[in-house]
């Protein structure tokens, strides 16, 4: 069973930066795509960014140019560098990882709060 442990959330002023980390137990060969979702109060969970095992990336339009996702396959860790943060980025951010073999299965982290406020 893969476990995902997140860190790096917190309170930041508008325009500031935060870096989220998500460390996965087990081998990187067990996982294909990894990434981040977020959920604000009253909203549905939405995909923020994802990265394949080959480091191809995809971003939500709302974060393009501000957020960067990266992955260390040796450390089995995915990162989300968030710059130029806006109040609307406030949410609980959830790391996820997809199992590399069938049947499809998604592992989730416990979530980390990001609050952007002055």
C-alpha positions in Angstrom: 0.0 0.0 0.0 1.4 3.4 -1.0 1.2 6.2 1.5 1.5 9.9 0.5 2.7 12.4 3.1 2.3 16.1 2.2 4.1 19.1 3.7 4.6 22.8 3.0 1.2 24.4 3.3 0.5 27.5 5.4 -0.5 31.2 5.4 1.0 33.6 2.8 0.3 37.1 1.6 -1.0 37.7 -1.9 1.9 37.7 -4.3 3.9 35.4 -2.1 5.2 31.8 -2.7 4.9 28.4 -1.2 6.3 25.0 -2.1 4.3 21.9 -1.4 6.0 18.5 -1.2 4.4 15.0 -1.3 6.5 12.0 -0.5 5.3 8.6 -1.6 6.3 5.3 0.2 7.3 2.4 -1.9 9.0 2.3 -5.3 8.5 4.9 -8.1 7.9 1.9 -10.4 4.6 1.5 -8.6 3.3 4.9 -9.7 2.5 6.5 -13.0 1.0 10.0 -12.9 1.3 12.2 -9.7 -0.1 15.6 -9.1 -2.2 17.9 -7.0 -5.9 18.7 -6.6 -7.4 21.4 -4.5 -10.7 22.0 -2.9 -12.0 25.3 -1.5 -15.0 25.5 0.8 -18.2 25.1 -1.2 -16.4 24.1 -4.3 -15.7 20.8 -6.0 -12.2 19.3 -6.0 -10.3 20.5 -9.0 -7.1 19.4 -10.7 -4.3 21.9 -10.3 -1.4 20.1 -12.0 -0.2 16.6 -12.9 3.1 15.1 -14.0 3.7 11.8 -15.7 6.5 9.4 -14.9 8.2 10.8 -17.9 7.8 14.3 -16.6 5.2 15.5 -19.0 3.1 18.2 -17.2 -0.4 19.6 -17.4 -1.8 22.6 -15.5 -5.2 24.1 -14.9 -5.6 27.3 -16.8 -6.0 29.3 -13.5 -2.4 28.4 -12.4 -0.5 28.4 -15.7 2.6 30.6 -15.5 2.4 30.8 -11.7 2.7 27.2 -10.5 5.3 24.6 -11.4 5.1 20.9 -10.8 8.2 18.7 -10.6 9.0 15.2 -9.6 12.0 13.3 -8.2 11.7 9.7 -9.1 14.6 8.7 -6.9 13.1 10.2 -3.8 9.5 9.3 -5.0 8.4 12.9 -4.3 6.3 15.4 -6.2 6.6 19.1 -5.7 4.3 22.1 -6.4 6.1 25.5 -6.5 3.4 28.1 -6.2 4.3 31.7 -7.0 2.3 34.9 -7.3 -0.3 33.5 -5.1 -3.8 35.0 -5.1 -6.6 34.8 -2.5 -8.5 32.5 -4.9 -5.7 29.9 -4.5 -6.8 29.4 -0.9 -7.9 25.8 -0.6 -6.9 22.4 0.8 -4.4 20.9 -1.5 -4.3 17.1 -2.0 -1.5 15.1 -3.5 -2.4 12.1 -5.5 -0.6 9.3 -7.3 -1.9 6.7 -9.7 -1.0 3.1 -9.5 1.2 2.0 -12.5 -0.7 -1.2 -13.2 -4.4 -2.3 -13.7 -6.9 -2.0 -12.3 -6.7 1.8 -12.0 -6.3 3.0 -8.5 -5.6 6.5 -7.0 -3.8 7.1 -3.8 -4.5 10.3 -1.9 -2.6 12.4 0.6 -4.2 13.8 3.7 -4.4 17.3 2.4 -2.6 20.5 3.4 -4.1 23.9 3.9 -3.0 26.9 1.8 -4.3 30.2 2.8 -3.5 33.4 0.8 -4.5 36.4 2.8 -3.2 39.8 3.9 
